Amino acid sequence: MNDVVLQRRALICGVSGQDGAYLAQLLLAKGYQVWGTSRDAEARGLSGLQSLGIRDHIKVVSMSPVDFRSVLQVIAKVQPHEIYNLSGQSSVGLSFEQPFETMESISFGTLNLLEAIRFLDPSIRFYNAGSSECFGDTGGVPADEATLFRPRSPYAVAKAAATWQVAVYRESYGLFACTGILSNHESPLRPERFVTRKIVAAACRIAKGSNEKLKLGNITIRRDWGWAPEYVEAMWRMLNYSIPEDFVIATGITQSLQEFIATVFAEGGLNWHDHVISDPSLLRPSDPAESRVSSSKARELLLWTPECVGSDVARNLFKAEYEQVPPV
């Protein structure tokens, strides 16, 4: 009699976000049974899942990561083999306005998940979404897994705390728990409150006839922008690697926000100088000038190599958005 191969179950905490939707799509393609959580599964539109055409293939349940009882109930119900923690307040800018909610949703939420795994089933593999924002300003030197954290925002502080919590539970309790320290990664599913989507949406409207001006804060900052659908592949590879380790995930190409803007507007046949103005009110209290990171470890051990890099990200975002914007 042949052994029955059980379908692997994955629980994505924060499935309503950009990464959650693309990760769900990836796991479904790999044959997983996929569950997702949202603070209110009935009220949320889950537009990301709908736009990818996979909403009906995901089982979505309500869960509050900051409520330990809620976390316990969901994990006990789903009995997942893998948990991907993508939940929590995701905006650096908003974290200055909501520092407590940011720390609670990211750091405390991660702690509750780790404790629930330790209590219910230590064999569950756990992925935690970290951030290259934890490194702060790298001063032009590529940061890697051994680089000290120097967070410069409430968001980065929360992500740093969560990353250290994962390391403690991995080393203290033997959990297969790891953090992906991801650089900025974008897609058409990004909300418009993120500056990249804000730029792209405005450029498309202007290219279609709008006379508006795009107001931005500091455009001299330099970041490593990648493509979200490729980054979720790295998440899955981390949980299916032989041992639990943290990995930096990035393209290795750093650009200024001004270069990003220029590329986006050029795709629409526009000169960005004619349409962008500086607004001091949009400046953050603290904003690292340059974030440069290296994903050489992920390339070597996970065999993960991004294909959409540099200006390709900006071009892809414009093309996807432009098709959806009606003429003015």
C-alpha positions as CSV (number, residue, x, y, z in Angstrom):
1,M,0.0,0.0,0.0
2,N,1.5,3.4,-1.0
3,D,2.0,6.0,1.7
4,V,-0.4,8.9,1.5
5,V,1.5,12.2,1.0
6,L,-0.2,14.8,3.1
7,Q,-0.7,18.2,1.5
8,R,1.4,20.8,3.2
9,R,-0.6,23.6,5.0
10,A,0.7,27.1,5.2
11,L,-0.7,29.9,7.4
12,I,0.0,33.4,6.1
13,C,-0.5,36.1,8.8
14,G,-1.4,39.3,7.0
15,V,-2.6,37.7,3.8
16,S,-4.4,40.9,2.8
17,G,-1.2,42.8,2.1
18,Q,1.0,42.9,-1.0
19,D,3.4,40.1,0.1
20,G,0.6,38.0,1.5
21,A,-1.2,37.9,-1.8
22,Y,1.8,37.0,-3.9
23,L,3.0,34.5,-1.4
24,A,-0.4,32.8,-1.4
25,Q,-0.3,32.6,-5.2
26,L,3.2,31.1,-5.0
27,L,2.2,28.5,-2.4
28,L,-0.9,27.5,-4.3
29,A,1.2,26.9,-7.4
30,K,3.4,24.6,-5.3
31,G,0.5,22.5,-4.2
32,Y,0.0,23.9,-0.7
33,Q,-3.3,24.2,1.2
34,V,-3.2,27.9,2.0
35,W,-4.8,29.7,5.0
36,G,-4.6,33.4,5.6
37,T,-5.4,35.7,8.5
38,S,-6.8,39.1,8.6
39,R,-8.0,41.1,11.7
40,D,-11.5,40.8,10.3
41,A,-11.8,38.2,7.6
42,E,-15.4,39.2,6.9
43,A,-14.9,43.0,6.6
44,R,-11.7,43.1,4.6
45,G,-12.0,43.2,0.8
46,L,-8.9,41.2,0.2
47,S,-8.5,43.0,-3.0
48,G,-5.0,41.7,-3.6
49,L,-6.2,38.1,-3.6
50,Q,-9.1,39.0,-5.8
51,S,-6.9,40.8,-8.3
52,L,-4.7,37.7,-8.6
53,G,-7.7,35.5,-9.1
54,I,-7.1,33.3,-6.0
55,R,-9.5,34.6,-3.4
56,D,-11.7,31.5,-3.7
57,H,-8.7,29.2,-3.2
58,I,-7.6,30.7,0.2
59,K,-9.2,29.9,3.5
60,V,-9.3,33.2,5.4
61,V,-9.8,33.4,9.2
62,S,-10.0,36.3,11.6
63,M,-7.0,36.7,13.9
64,S,-5.5,39.5,16.0
65,P,-1.7,38.8,16.3
66,V,-1.6,40.9,19.5
67,D,-4.2,38.7,21.2
68,F,-2.5,35.6,22.4
69,R,-5.8,33.7,22.7
70,S,-6.7,34.5,19.2
71,V,-3.3,33.3,17.9
72,L,-3.6,30.1,19.8
73,Q,-7.1,29.3,18.5
74,V,-6.2,29.9,14.9
75,I,-3.0,27.8,14.9
76,A,-4.7,25.0,16.8
77,K,-7.5,25.1,14.2
78,V,-5.3,25.2,11.1
79,Q,-2.5,23.0,12.3
80,P,0.0,24.5,9.7
81,H,3.3,23.1,8.7
82,E,4.6,26.5,7.9
83,I,3.6,30.0,9.3
84,Y,4.6,33.2,7.4
85,N,4.4,36.3,9.6
86,L,3.7,39.2,7.3
87,S,1.3,41.1,9.5
88,G,1.8,44.4,11.3
89,Q,1.9,48.1,10.5
90,S,4.0,48.3,7.3
91,S,4.6,52.0,6.7
92,V,7.8,53.7,7.9
93,G,6.2,57.1,7.7
94,L,3.1,56.2,9.6
95,S,5.2,54.7,12.3
96,F,6.2,58.2,13.5
97,E,2.5,59.0,13.9
98,Q,1.6,55.7,15.4
99,P,4.7,54.4,17.3
100,F,2.8,52.3,19.9
101,E,0.6,50.6,17.4
102,T,3.6,49.9,15.2
103,M,5.6,48.3,18.1
104,E,2.6,46.3,19.3
105,S,1.5,44.9,15.9
106,I,5.1,44.0,14.8
107,S,7.0,43.1,17.9
108,F,4.3,41.8,20.2
109,G,2.5,40.1,17.3
110,T,5.7,38.2,16.5
111,L,6.3,37.2,20.1
112,N,2.7,35.8,20.4
113,L,3.2,33.7,17.3
114,L,6.6,32.3,18.6
115,E,5.1,31.5,22.0
116,A,2.1,29.8,20.4
117,I,4.3,27.7,18.2
118,R,6.5,26.7,21.2
119,F,3.3,25.8,23.2
120,L,1.3,24.0,20.5
121,D,3.8,22.5,18.0
122,P,7.5,23.2,17.9
123,S,7.8,21.4,14.6
124,I,6.1,24.3,12.7
125,R,8.5,26.3,10.5
126,F,8.2,30.0,11.1
127,Y,9.1,32.9,8.7
128,N,9.3,36.4,10.0
129,A,9.2,39.5,7.8
130,G,12.2,41.7,8.7
131,S,13.4,44.8,7.1
132,S,16.6,46.4,5.8
133,E,15.4,49.6,7.5
134,C,16.9,48.0,10.7
135,F,20.3,48.8,9.4
136,G,19.6,52.5,9.2
137,D,22.1,54.5,7.1
138,T,24.8,52.1,5.9
139,G,27.0,54.9,4.7
140,G,27.5,53.3,1.3
141,V,28.8,50.0,2.8
142,P,26.6,47.0,1.9
143,A,25.0,45.6,5.0
144,D,24.6,41.8,5.5
145,E,23.5,39.3,8.1
146,A,26.4,40.2,10.4
147,T,25.9,44.0,10.3
148,L,24.7,45.7,13.5
149,F,21.2,47.2,13.5
150,R,21.0,51.0,13.8
151,P,17.2,51.6,13.4
152,R,16.1,55.2,12.7
153,S,12.4,54.9,12.9
154,P,9.7,53.4,15.2
155,Y,9.1,50.9,12.4
156,A,12.7,49.9,12.2
157,V,12.9,49.6,16.0
158,A,9.9,47.2,16.0
159,K,11.3,45.1,13.2
160,A,14.7,44.9,14.9
161,A,13.0,43.7,18.1
162,A,11.0,41.1,16.2
163,T,14.2,39.9,14.5
164,W,16.0,39.4,17.8
165,Q,13.0,37.6,19.3
166,V,13.1,35.1,16.4
167,A,16.8,34.5,17.0
168,V,16.2,34.0,20.7
169,Y,13.5,31.4,20.1
170,R,15.5,29.6,17.5
171,E,18.6,29.4,19.7
172,S,16.8,28.8,23.0
173,Y,14.0,26.4,22.0
174,G,15.3,24.9,18.8
175,L,12.5,26.3,16.7
176,F,12.9,26.4,12.9
177,A,12.4,30.1,12.9
178,C,14.0,32.6,10.6
179,T,13.8,36.2,9.5
180,G,14.0,37.6,6.0
181,I,15.7,41.0,6.2
182,L,14.1,42.4,3.1
183,S,15.0,45.5,1.2
184,N,12.2,47.7,-0.3
185,H,10.1,45.6,-2.7
186,E,7.3,46.9,-4.8
187,S,4.4,45.7,-7.0
188,P,1.1,47.0,-8.4
189,L,-0.6,45.8,-5.2
190,R,1.2,48.4,-3.1
191,P,-1.2,50.9,-1.4
192,E,-0.9,54.5,-2.7
193,R,0.3,55.6,0.8
194,F,3.7,54.2,-0.2
195,V,5.8,56.7,-2.0
196,T,6.7,54.5,-5.0
197,R,3.0,53.8,-5.7
198,K,2.2,57.5,-5.1
199,I,4.8,58.5,-7.7
200,V,3.6,56.0,-10.2
201,A,-0.1,56.8,-9.8
202,A,0.5,60.5,-10.2
203,A,2.8,60.1,-13.2
204,C,0.1,57.9,-14.9
205,R,-2.6,60.5,-14.3
206,I,-0.4,63.3,-15.6
207,A,0.4,61.2,-18.7
208,K,-3.3,60.8,-19.2
209,G,-3.9,64.5,-19.1
210,S,-4.0,65.6,-15.5
211,N,-2.5,69.0,-14.6
212,E,-1.7,68.1,-11.0
213,K,1.6,68.6,-9.3
214,L,3.2,65.7,-7.3
215,K,4.3,66.8,-3.9
216,L,7.2,64.8,-2.3
217,G,9.5,65.1,0.6
218,N,13.2,64.1,0.5
219,I,14.0,62.6,-3.0
220,T,17.7,62.3,-2.4
221,I,17.4,59.2,-0.3
222,R,18.9,56.0,-1.8
223,R,17.2,52.6,-1.5
224,D,17.4,49.1,-3.0
225,W,14.0,48.5,-4.7
226,G,13.1,44.9,-5.8
227,W,10.0,43.1,-7.2
228,A,7.7,41.7,-4.6
229,P,6.7,38.5,-6.5
230,E,10.4,37.5,-6.6
231,Y,10.9,38.3,-2.9
232,V,8.1,35.9,-1.8
233,E,10.0,33.1,-3.5
234,A,12.9,33.9,-1.2
235,M,10.6,33.6,1.8
236,W,9.5,30.1,0.8
237,R,13.1,29.0,0.1
238,M,14.1,30.1,3.6
239,L,11.5,27.8,5.2
240,N,12.5,24.9,2.9
241,Y,16.3,25.3,3.5
242,S,18.0,22.6,5.5
243,I,18.6,24.7,8.6
244,P,16.9,27.9,10.0
245,E,18.9,31.0,9.3
246,D,18.3,34.7,8.7
247,F,18.8,36.0,5.2
248,V,19.2,39.5,3.7
249,I,17.1,39.7,0.5
250,A,17.9,42.5,-1.9
251,T,18.8,43.2,-5.5
252,G,22.2,44.7,-4.7
253,I,21.4,47.8,-6.8
254,T,20.8,51.1,-4.9
255,Q,19.2,54.1,-6.6
256,S,18.0,57.5,-5.4
257,L,14.3,58.3,-5.2
258,Q,15.0,61.0,-7.8
259,E,16.3,58.4,-10.2
260,F,13.1,56.3,-9.6
261,I,11.0,59.4,-10.3
262,A,12.9,60.2,-13.5
263,T,12.4,56.7,-14.8
264,V,8.7,56.6,-14.0
265,F,8.0,59.9,-15.7
266,A,10.1,59.1,-18.7
267,E,8.0,56.0,-19.3
268,G,5.1,58.4,-19.7
269,G,7.1,60.7,-22.0
270,L,7.3,63.3,-19.3
271,N,10.1,65.4,-17.7
272,W,9.7,65.0,-14.0
273,H,11.1,68.5,-13.3
274,D,7.9,69.9,-14.8
275,H,5.5,68.0,-12.4
276,V,7.2,67.4,-9.1
277,I,7.5,69.9,-6.3
278,S,9.1,69.7,-2.8
279,D,6.9,69.8,0.2
280,P,8.7,70.2,3.6
281,S,5.7,69.0,5.5
282,L,6.3,65.5,4.0
283,L,9.8,65.2,5.4
284,R,10.2,62.5,8.1
285,P,11.7,63.3,11.5
286,S,14.5,60.9,10.6
287,D,15.2,59.2,7.3
288,P,18.4,57.2,6.5
289,A,20.2,58.8,3.5
290,E,21.3,55.6,2.0
291,S,20.5,51.9,2.5
292,R,22.8,49.5,0.7
293,V,22.5,45.8,1.4
294,S,24.0,42.6,0.1
295,S,22.1,39.3,-0.5
296,S,25.2,37.3,-1.4
297,K,24.3,34.7,1.3
298,A,20.8,34.1,-0.2
299,R,22.3,33.8,-3.7
300,E,24.8,31.2,-2.6
301,L,22.8,29.1,-0.2
302,L,19.2,29.6,-1.3
303,L,20.1,29.9,-5.0
304,W,17.9,32.9,-5.1
305,T,18.6,35.5,-7.8
306,P,16.3,38.5,-8.6
307,E,15.6,39.2,-12.3
308,C,13.7,42.5,-11.9
309,V,16.3,45.0,-10.7
310,G,17.1,48.7,-10.9
311,S,15.0,50.7,-13.3
312,D,13.1,47.6,-14.3
313,V,11.0,47.9,-11.1
314,A,9.9,51.5,-11.9
315,R,9.1,50.6,-15.6
316,N,7.1,47.6,-14.6
317,L,5.1,49.6,-12.0
318,F,4.3,52.3,-14.6
319,K,3.2,49.9,-17.3
320,A,0.8,48.0,-14.9
321,E,-0.7,51.3,-13.5
322,Y,-1.0,53.1,-16.8
323,E,-3.3,50.4,-18.3
324,Q,-5.8,51.0,-15.4
325,V,-5.9,54.8,-15.4
326,P,-8.7,56.4,-17.6
327,P,-7.9,59.5,-19.7
328,V,-8.6,62.9,-18.0
